[in-house]
């Protein structure tokens, strides 16, 4: 069972089949957000790089059915997390994160400690002798780690995301498995839940001392992710749902999620693998 399949199954078990309704779904430039009738909101990375505009017939099929998302059962929308189209997957993952927020309000964080306001990199407990691999160019993390760990590798399809002095850290996605298998600490962008490949990445990182899933998209119900090898979930907790929906709709990126809109939170596995 994939980690996303386990995520859906565990939420269904906890919350039951009578799911909330999605009252609003906003697909923004950088993030997608979904609000439930319980008031809970989840966000997910919005994939970009469409080859043509979504108003054209050829690409319209890749987009979620605009105008027909709000009012649907949350469980119905979670099926989009398995769609072949990344844009649809962003809707499914956002709804799953909203359901996860509901589950955590009701049941806490089984198997993990909730650390409000803690940054994912701090929760990772990186040591100077560690070899660190990132999937996704976390620029603040790179600034903090460069020159302070034994090795640093950044797997990202966009080499230009790195500064000239950071280019020696860059590795193409084709080398992801080889790089992750050598690392002591692995930090994976939560957008992998939308863009695909998360199960392969977790398998490749299975020998690491710490595996971190980070970013606003990395805000899921913890138990299935702990079972699949994740040690730290470094996501967000939405504090003001309506404002978050507006920020996303108005093209806001993660830089606009702070303050009264959302806060960083980490959920750390209570029993470390190593």
LUMDO-523302 format. One record per residue (C-alpha): residue in three letters; chain; x, y, z. Coordinates in Angstrom, 3 decimals. Example, Ala and Ser with C-alpha at 12.3 -4.5 7.8 and 13.67 -1.06 7.14 Angstrom:
2
+------+------+----------+----------+----------+
: code : unit :     east :    north :       up :
+------+------+----------+----------+----------+
:  ALA :    A :   12.300 :   -4.500 :    7.800 :
:  SER :    A :   13.670 :   -1.060 :    7.140 :
+------+------+----------+----------+----------+
end
This chain:
274
+------+------+----------+----------+----------+
: code : unit :     east :    north :       up :
+------+------+----------+----------+----------+
:  UNK :    A :    0.000 :    0.000 :    0.000 :
:  UNK :    A :    1.403 :    3.408 :   -0.965 :
:  UNK :    A :    1.738 :    6.106 :    1.668 :
:  UNK :    A :   -1.140 :    8.083 :    0.152 :
:  UNK :    A :   -3.355 :    4.989 :    0.068 :
:  UNK :    A :   -2.496 :    4.383 :    3.729 :
:  UNK :    A :   -3.213 :    8.044 :    4.501 :
:  UNK :    A :   -6.712 :    7.831 :    3.034 :
:  UNK :    A :   -7.434 :    4.454 :    4.642 :
:  UNK :    A :   -6.370 :    5.574 :    8.120 :
:  UNK :    A :   -8.383 :    8.799 :    7.912 :
:  UNK :    A :  -11.459 :    6.859 :    6.816 :
:  UNK :    A :  -10.991 :    4.509 :    9.763 :
:  UNK :    A :  -10.667 :    7.393 :   12.211 :
:  UNK :    A :  -13.298 :    9.748 :   10.836 :
:  UNK :    A :  -15.812 :    7.293 :    9.399 :
:  UNK :    A :  -17.595 :    7.365 :    6.080 :
:  UNK :    A :  -19.828 :   10.355 :    6.880 :
:  UNK :    A :  -17.261 :   12.866 :    5.810 :
:  UNK :    A :  -17.491 :   16.639 :    5.842 :
:  UNK :    A :  -18.320 :   18.564 :    2.711 :
:  UNK :    A :  -15.837 :   20.750 :    0.879 :
:  UNK :    A :  -17.301 :   24.247 :    0.992 :
:  UNK :    A :  -14.540 :   25.957 :   -0.997 :
:  UNK :    A :  -11.616 :   24.944 :   -3.203 :
:  UNK :    A :   -9.139 :   27.545 :   -4.446 :
:  UNK :    A :   -6.413 :   26.665 :   -6.941 :
:  UNK :    A :   -3.892 :   29.453 :   -6.634 :
:  UNK :    A :   -0.671 :   30.180 :   -8.459 :
:  UNK :    A :    1.556 :   28.629 :   -5.789 :
:  UNK :    A :   -0.822 :   26.656 :   -3.575 :
:  UNK :    A :   -4.195 :   24.965 :   -3.660 :
:  UNK :    A :   -6.444 :   25.218 :   -0.605 :
:  UNK :    A :   -9.576 :   23.359 :    0.453 :
:  UNK :    A :  -11.983 :   24.289 :    3.241 :
:  UNK :    A :  -14.393 :   21.837 :    4.877 :
:  UNK :    A :  -17.749 :   22.647 :    6.437 :
:  UNK :    A :  -16.063 :   21.982 :    9.796 :
:  UNK :    A :  -13.902 :   25.045 :    9.161 :
:  UNK :    A :  -10.695 :   23.045 :    8.700 :
:  UNK :    A :   -8.406 :   24.064 :    5.833 :
:  UNK :    A :   -5.650 :   22.162 :    4.068 :
:  UNK :    A :   -3.166 :   23.365 :    1.473 :
:  UNK :    A :   -1.024 :   21.678 :   -1.162 :
:  UNK :    A :    1.564 :   22.752 :   -3.694 :
:  UNK :    A :    0.107 :   23.814 :   -7.046 :
:  UNK :    A :    2.152 :   22.261 :   -9.879 :
:  UNK :    A :    3.166 :   24.637 :  -12.614 :
:  UNK :    A :    4.677 :   24.334 :  -16.049 :
:  UNK :    A :    1.550 :   23.487 :  -18.058 :
:  UNK :    A :    2.408 :   23.114 :  -21.712 :
:  UNK :    A :   -0.600 :   25.124 :  -22.837 :
:  UNK :    A :   -3.296 :   27.253 :  -21.277 :
:  UNK :    A :   -6.092 :   25.509 :  -19.436 :
:  UNK :    A :   -8.728 :   27.221 :  -21.560 :
:  UNK :    A :   -7.634 :   25.100 :  -24.500 :
:  UNK :    A :   -9.465 :   21.780 :  -25.071 :
:  UNK :    A :   -6.280 :   19.706 :  -25.031 :
:  UNK :    A :   -5.273 :   20.800 :  -21.531 :
:  UNK :    A :   -8.716 :   21.362 :  -20.046 :
:  UNK :    A :   -8.935 :   17.658 :  -19.253 :
:  UNK :    A :   -5.944 :   18.000 :  -16.936 :
:  UNK :    A :   -7.704 :   20.577 :  -14.784 :
:  UNK :    A :  -10.169 :   19.705 :  -12.007 :
:  UNK :    A :  -13.839 :   20.300 :  -12.930 :
:  UNK :    A :  -14.020 :   24.000 :  -12.156 :
:  UNK :    A :  -17.325 :   25.100 :  -10.649 :
:  UNK :    A :  -18.181 :   21.604 :   -9.411 :
:  UNK :    A :  -15.709 :   21.034 :   -6.568 :
:  UNK :    A :  -17.339 :   22.944 :   -3.720 :
:  UNK :    A :  -20.272 :   21.050 :   -2.258 :
:  UNK :    A :  -18.800 :   17.617 :   -2.893 :
:  UNK :    A :  -18.023 :   15.069 :   -0.203 :
:  UNK :    A :  -14.457 :   15.347 :    1.047 :
:  UNK :    A :  -13.976 :   11.607 :    0.453 :
:  UNK :    A :  -14.956 :   12.065 :   -3.175 :
:  UNK :    A :  -12.351 :   14.780 :   -3.631 :
:  UNK :    A :   -9.611 :   12.732 :   -1.963 :
:  UNK :    A :   -9.741 :   10.438 :   -4.990 :
:  UNK :    A :   -8.064 :   13.223 :   -6.956 :
:  UNK :    A :   -4.881 :   12.481 :   -4.977 :
:  UNK :    A :   -4.494 :    9.396 :   -7.225 :
:  UNK :    A :   -5.238 :   11.163 :  -10.518 :
:  UNK :    A :   -2.652 :   11.030 :  -13.315 :
:  UNK :    A :   -2.809 :   14.820 :  -13.642 :
:  UNK :    A :   -0.702 :   16.747 :  -11.061 :
:  UNK :    A :   -3.180 :   19.650 :  -10.959 :
:  UNK :    A :   -5.933 :   17.293 :   -9.854 :
:  UNK :    A :   -3.620 :   15.664 :   -7.331 :
:  UNK :    A :   -3.085 :   19.049 :   -5.692 :
:  UNK :    A :   -6.811 :   19.226 :   -4.961 :
:  UNK :    A :   -6.844 :   15.717 :   -3.501 :
:  UNK :    A :   -3.839 :   16.372 :   -1.270 :
:  UNK :    A :   -5.238 :   19.715 :   -0.064 :
:  UNK :    A :   -8.470 :   17.973 :    0.954 :
:  UNK :    A :   -6.488 :   15.219 :    2.674 :
:  UNK :    A :   -4.579 :   17.849 :    4.632 :
:  UNK :    A :   -7.874 :   19.479 :    5.657 :
:  UNK :    A :   -9.196 :   16.095 :    6.833 :
:  UNK :    A :   -5.890 :   15.561 :    8.633 :
:  UNK :    A :   -6.341 :   18.838 :   10.509 :
:  UNK :    A :   -9.800 :   17.646 :   11.552 :
:  UNK :    A :   -8.423 :   14.283 :   12.700 :
:  UNK :    A :   -5.636 :   15.922 :   14.708 :
:  UNK :    A :   -8.136 :   18.207 :   16.435 :
:  UNK :    A :  -10.136 :   15.144 :   17.459 :
:  UNK :    A :   -7.429 :   12.576 :   18.170 :
:  UNK :    A :   -4.165 :   14.453 :   18.615 :
:  UNK :    A :   -1.010 :   13.131 :   16.920 :
:  UNK :    A :   -0.770 :    9.392 :   17.702 :
:  UNK :    A :    2.820 :    8.197 :   17.743 :
:  UNK :    A :    4.250 :   11.680 :   17.565 :
:  UNK :    A :    4.950 :   14.837 :   19.559 :
:  UNK :    A :    3.423 :   18.070 :   18.286 :
:  UNK :    A :    5.909 :   20.950 :   18.410 :
:  UNK :    A :    4.215 :   24.292 :   17.597 :
:  UNK :    A :    6.432 :   26.970 :   16.110 :
:  UNK :    A :    9.358 :   24.611 :   15.530 :
:  UNK :    A :   11.160 :   24.611 :   12.196 :
:  UNK :    A :   11.571 :   21.277 :   10.406 :
:  UNK :    A :   15.340 :   21.678 :   10.188 :
:  UNK :    A :   15.603 :   22.196 :   13.945 :
:  UNK :    A :   13.478 :   19.103 :   14.563 :
:  UNK :    A :   15.756 :   17.080 :   12.267 :
:  UNK :    A :   18.628 :   17.373 :   14.775 :
:  UNK :    A :   21.325 :   17.510 :   12.103 :
:  UNK :    A :   24.870 :   16.781 :   13.322 :
:  UNK :    A :   28.137 :   18.204 :   11.928 :
:  UNK :    A :   29.225 :   14.729 :   10.783 :
:  UNK :    A :   26.004 :   14.114 :    8.862 :
:  UNK :    A :   25.624 :   13.697 :    5.134 :
:  UNK :    A :   22.432 :   15.566 :    4.257 :
:  UNK :    A :   20.330 :   15.088 :    1.134 :
:  UNK :    A :   17.478 :   17.378 :    0.155 :
:  UNK :    A :   14.839 :   16.687 :   -2.439 :
:  UNK :    A :   13.775 :   20.185 :   -3.362 :
:  UNK :    A :   15.893 :   23.311 :   -2.983 :
:  UNK :    A :   14.976 :   24.565 :    0.493 :
:  UNK :    A :   16.909 :   27.818 :    0.241 :
:  UNK :    A :   16.843 :   28.716 :    3.978 :
:  UNK :    A :   17.957 :   25.164 :    4.823 :
:  UNK :    A :   20.837 :   25.363 :    2.348 :
:  UNK :    A :   22.006 :   28.646 :    3.869 :
:  UNK :    A :   21.948 :   27.106 :    7.341 :
:  UNK :    A :   23.667 :   23.843 :    6.433 :
:  UNK :    A :   26.340 :   24.730 :    3.878 :
:  UNK :    A :   29.779 :   24.422 :    5.383 :
:  UNK :    A :   28.369 :   22.946 :    8.592 :
:  UNK :    A :   27.809 :   19.295 :    7.626 :
:  UNK :    A :   30.033 :   16.604 :    6.154 :
:  UNK :    A :   28.191 :   16.564 :    2.816 :
:  UNK :    A :   25.216 :   18.390 :    1.377 :
:  UNK :    A :   23.336 :   17.314 :   -1.742 :
:  UNK :    A :   20.350 :   19.102 :   -3.275 :
:  UNK :    A :   18.238 :   17.118 :   -5.713 :
:  UNK :    A :   16.170 :   19.503 :   -7.816 :
:  UNK :    A :   15.179 :   19.621 :  -11.452 :
:  UNK :    A :   15.830 :   23.366 :  -11.490 :
:  UNK :    A :   19.589 :   23.831 :  -11.255 :
:  UNK :    A :   19.091 :   27.570 :  -11.596 :
:  UNK :    A :   17.349 :   27.629 :   -8.186 :
:  UNK :    A :   20.804 :   27.513 :   -6.572 :
:  UNK :    A :   23.276 :   30.351 :   -6.253 :
:  UNK :    A :   26.664 :   30.012 :   -7.984 :
:  UNK :    A :   28.421 :   29.010 :   -4.769 :
:  UNK :    A :   25.727 :   26.383 :   -4.119 :
:  UNK :    A :   25.934 :   24.665 :   -7.499 :
:  UNK :    A :   28.418 :   22.022 :   -6.242 :
:  UNK :    A :   25.579 :   20.701 :   -4.040 :
:  UNK :    A :   23.218 :   20.175 :   -6.987 :
:  UNK :    A :   22.200 :   16.730 :   -8.213 :
:  UNK :    A :   19.709 :   15.958 :  -11.000 :
:  UNK :    A :   16.543 :   13.982 :  -10.164 :
:  UNK :    A :   17.990 :   10.969 :  -12.003 :
:  UNK :    A :   20.487 :   10.615 :   -9.147 :
:  UNK :    A :   17.928 :   10.921 :   -6.353 :
:  UNK :    A :   17.905 :    7.269 :   -5.286 :
:  UNK :    A :   21.688 :    6.993 :   -5.229 :
:  UNK :    A :   22.059 :   10.224 :   -3.241 :
:  UNK :    A :   19.356 :    9.435 :   -0.695 :
:  UNK :    A :   20.745 :    5.972 :   -0.057 :
:  UNK :    A :   24.030 :    7.546 :    1.139 :
:  UNK :    A :   22.512 :   10.177 :    3.428 :
:  UNK :    A :   22.236 :   10.268 :    7.215 :
:  UNK :    A :   19.501 :   12.910 :    7.073 :
:  UNK :    A :   17.034 :   13.199 :    4.210 :
:  UNK :    A :   14.741 :   16.207 :    3.769 :
:  UNK :    A :   11.995 :   15.764 :    1.178 :
:  UNK :    A :    9.709 :   18.514 :   -0.034 :
:  UNK :    A :    6.037 :   17.924 :    0.725 :
:  UNK :    A :    5.299 :   18.789 :   -2.899 :
:  UNK :    A :    6.419 :   15.232 :   -3.738 :
:  UNK :    A :    2.944 :   14.206 :   -2.531 :
:  UNK :    A :    1.570 :   16.150 :   -5.505 :
:  UNK :    A :    4.300 :   15.751 :   -8.100 :
:  UNK :    A :    4.666 :   12.010 :   -7.512 :
:  UNK :    A :    7.436 :    9.652 :   -6.541 :
:  UNK :    A :    7.095 :    9.949 :   -2.762 :
:  UNK :    A :    7.117 :    6.167 :   -2.199 :
:  UNK :    A :   10.303 :    5.679 :   -4.208 :
:  UNK :    A :   11.966 :    8.517 :   -2.312 :
:  UNK :    A :   11.010 :    7.082 :    1.072 :
:  UNK :    A :   12.283 :    3.672 :    0.049 :
:  UNK :    A :   15.605 :    5.141 :   -1.073 :
:  UNK :    A :   15.897 :    7.012 :    2.241 :
:  UNK :    A :   15.124 :    3.989 :    4.409 :
:  UNK :    A :   18.717 :    3.780 :    5.678 :
:  UNK :    A :   18.851 :    7.388 :    6.913 :
:  UNK :    A :   18.846 :    8.257 :   10.614 :
:  UNK :    A :   16.243 :   10.972 :   10.069 :
:  UNK :    A :   13.743 :   11.397 :    7.254 :
:  UNK :    A :   11.954 :   14.745 :    7.155 :
:  UNK :    A :    8.951 :   15.755 :    5.048 :
:  UNK :    A :    8.849 :   19.563 :    4.980 :
:  UNK :    A :    6.827 :   22.471 :    3.666 :
:  UNK :    A :    3.160 :   23.558 :    3.869 :
:  UNK :    A :    2.075 :   20.475 :    1.882 :
:  UNK :    A :    3.686 :   18.260 :    4.541 :
:  UNK :    A :    0.793 :   18.653 :    7.000 :
:  UNK :    A :   -0.781 :   15.180 :    6.927 :
:  UNK :    A :   -2.273 :   12.828 :    9.505 :
:  UNK :    A :    0.967 :   11.431 :   11.014 :
:  UNK :    A :    0.553 :    7.659 :   11.670 :
:  UNK :    A :    0.715 :    6.422 :    8.031 :
:  UNK :    A :    3.801 :    8.526 :    7.368 :
:  UNK :    A :    5.569 :    7.265 :   10.474 :
:  UNK :    A :    4.810 :    3.725 :    9.315 :
:  UNK :    A :    6.379 :    4.526 :    5.937 :
:  UNK :    A :    9.643 :    5.779 :    7.432 :
:  UNK :    A :    9.113 :    9.495 :    8.041 :
:  UNK :    A :   10.513 :   10.794 :   11.355 :
:  UNK :    A :    9.568 :   14.473 :   11.159 :
:  UNK :    A :    6.585 :   16.153 :    9.519 :
:  UNK :    A :    7.391 :   19.856 :    9.236 :
:  UNK :    A :    4.212 :   21.483 :    8.000 :
:  UNK :    A :    1.780 :   24.189 :    9.055 :
:  UNK :    A :   -1.327 :   24.558 :   11.176 :
:  UNK :    A :   -3.917 :   26.915 :    9.691 :
:  UNK :    A :   -5.093 :   29.451 :   12.284 :
:  UNK :    A :   -7.498 :   31.492 :   10.168 :
:  UNK :    A :   -9.184 :   29.391 :    7.486 :
:  UNK :    A :  -11.008 :   32.149 :    5.578 :
:  UNK :    A :   -7.848 :   34.277 :    5.406 :
:  UNK :    A :   -5.833 :   31.322 :    4.183 :
:  UNK :    A :   -8.364 :   30.698 :    1.425 :
:  UNK :    A :   -8.108 :   34.348 :    0.402 :
:  UNK :    A :   -4.299 :   34.385 :    0.493 :
:  UNK :    A :   -4.151 :   31.328 :   -1.774 :
:  UNK :    A :   -6.795 :   32.708 :   -4.151 :
:  UNK :    A :   -4.847 :   35.956 :   -4.446 :
:  UNK :    A :   -1.654 :   34.155 :   -5.484 :
:  UNK :    A :    0.076 :   34.052 :   -2.117 :
:  UNK :    A :    3.111 :   31.837 :   -1.623 :
:  UNK :    A :    4.335 :   30.250 :    1.596 :
:  UNK :    A :    5.854 :   33.593 :    2.635 :
:  UNK :    A :    2.310 :   34.863 :    3.232 :
:  UNK :    A :    1.273 :   31.984 :    5.482 :
:  UNK :    A :    2.795 :   33.347 :    8.681 :
:  UNK :    A :    1.431 :   35.621 :   11.349 :
:  UNK :    A :   -2.240 :   35.128 :   12.089 :
:  UNK :    A :   -2.917 :   32.969 :    9.019 :
:  UNK :    A :   -0.894 :   29.868 :    9.917 :
:  UNK :    A :    1.992 :   28.716 :   12.091 :
:  UNK :    A :    4.814 :   26.278 :   11.550 :
:  UNK :    A :    4.384 :   22.997 :   13.380 :
:  UNK :    A :    6.401 :   19.812 :   13.524 :
:  UNK :    A :    5.190 :   16.370 :   14.458 :
:  UNK :    A :    8.141 :   14.232 :   15.519 :
:  UNK :    A :    7.947 :   10.469 :   15.744 :
:  UNK :    A :    8.190 :    9.433 :   19.400 :
:  UNK :    A :   10.203 :    6.290 :   18.726 :
:  UNK :    A :   13.153 :    6.940 :   16.427 :
:  UNK :    A :   14.103 :    4.156 :   14.031 :
:  UNK :    A :   17.797 :    4.485 :   14.865 :
+------+------+----------+----------+----------+
end
